[in-house]
Amino acid sequence: VPSDFVLQAWCKENFVNKKNMLKAIEIRSQLADLCVKAGVPLRSCGQDSTAFRKCLASGLFTNVAELQKNGDYLTLDARKKVHIHPSSCLFSSSPACVVFTEMVETTKCYMRNLTVVDPDWLPDVAPQYFKKKRLGAKALS
């Protein structure tokens, strides 16, 4: 773990919430310990976040939302209208498909803690669930 000063500076420079970064460091440490105990080798994916985002999509497949032609997002599970939270770095962009960890309802229903995913991954990461589901106009069965 970097020193508090170094971490604070890095978080500020990269627009990352320090509290969230500390939580991520803690979780990473826990996961690394579990991997070591299970004999799973630890390897960095470097700058390629694809495997990590596929993992998130696999574990949170019921929290996938797809951008509609009218600019709204619909969750694939409940077909609920949702929006990207204004505090998200993705707020000013319009990714085609996202996975999120939290939904907050105020004046609108907002997705928080989200990342971009490729909708083509979904049948592979959750095949039983997406076998007969539809993504937009494209059937996956």
Secondary structure by P-SEA (a helix, b strand, c coil): cccaaaaaaaaaaacccaaaaaaaaaaaaaaaaaaaaacbbbbbccccaaaaaaaaaaaacccbbbbccccccccccccbbbbccccccccccccccccccccccccbbbbcbbbbbbccccccccccccccccccccccc
